[in-house]
Amino acid sequence: MTSPAYIGRFAPTPSGYLHFGSLVAALASYLDARAVGGRWLVRMEDLDPPREVGGAQAAILRTLEDYGFEWDGEMVRQSDRHETYAKVIDRLYEMGLAYACTCSRKQLEGHHGIYPGYCRNAQHPQHDAAIRIRVPELEYHFVDRVQGEYRQHLGREVGDFVIRRRDGLYAYQLAVVLDDAWQGVTHIVRGADLLDSTPRQLYLQELLGVSQPRYLHVPLIIQPDGHKLGKSYRSPPLPADRAAPLLARALRALGQEPPDEFADCRPREVLDWGIAHWVSGRIPRCRTLAEAHLR
């Protein structure tokens, strides 16, 4: 079966190197696209230069190549898209859908991450201020292909959220919606830590008049101490000489059942098996998986 209308993507952040949790997400998005003859893009989400690790972008691409991944077209960097983000924010601001916010972190303490609307009608100038988008008092919901139905009331559970930070850096929520629409992404496969971001993105898609992709959120891989595998917890980078066994391990984390002899295969052979045997319905519905329990 082929589905040329399927366009997927893997969008790592260069704040560190790829680790096993990254591999699980990359593998899921890759197999889900290739299993139906779809395209698979790579986009570098380099929105936060202060957090970027020198050489991480090159290392990420090298690791993907070492593990046998092949992407379509040229890699896109979000740092090359600032002009687009700025124009959209200006338009939203002029329409009264966005506003300047000068609230400090201290002012927002005790609100449990839900913006209380202090600056909503203050009419602050944009200079030296964050830009927030006004959210409606509505519930947004979607059906995730693994996690099932997810609902979130933007007004009660989120509040007006930031689309440009006070330091001038653009926020992930806006950039990801604009870039997915620009690249024609139809299916988003990513980690379950972004599940609760999706309603905000649904709202922005609606506001900007762009199509809504289908979503699939895979479980996060959790370390023995309870933290998710991630760059901030110094998770070990993926070694090039263990590509095949780690790909097989990632397949098992995704509920697939690769043969044991993959430990001695080339990475491309593991990926080819994964494409031929991919069943997204086998992915565990849980939000997290303990790394120690993976074979």
Number of C-alpha atoms within 10 A of each C-alpha: 6 11 13 11 14 19 23 27 24 22 22 20 21 24 21 22 24 26 19 21 24 24 20 25 24 24 25 25 23 25 26 26 25 22 19 17 17 20 21 23 21 21 18 18 21 21 21 16 12 8 12 15 13 12 12 16 21 11 16 21 18 14 20 20 14 18 25 19 18 13 16 12 10 9 13 17 16 20 14 10 14 13 9 12 18 14 11 14 21 15 12 19 17 11 10 11 14 22 28 25 25 18 15 11 8 7 11 15 11 9 9 10 12 17 21 16 17 12 16 17 10 12 10 14 12 15 13 14 19 23 27 26 22 19 19 14 12 12 14 17 14 16 13 17 17 20 19 11 10 14 13 18 17 21 18 16 14 19 21 24 21 22 22 23 16 19 10 14 14 23 18 19 18 20 21 15 23 21 19 21 18 10 14 16 22 19 22 20 25 24 21 21 14 10 17 13 14 20 20 22 20 20 19 19 18 12 11 14 10 16 15 20 20 15 19 24 25 31 25 25 27 19 18 12 7 11 13 20 21 22 18 10 10 11 17 13 17 21 14 15 11 15 23 24 19 22 25 26 23 25 23 17 25 24 17 20 15 17 10 10 10 18 17 12 13 15 24 17 13 24 23 15 15 24 19 12 14 23 15 18 12 14 22 17 18 13 17 17 19 18 18 10 10 11 9
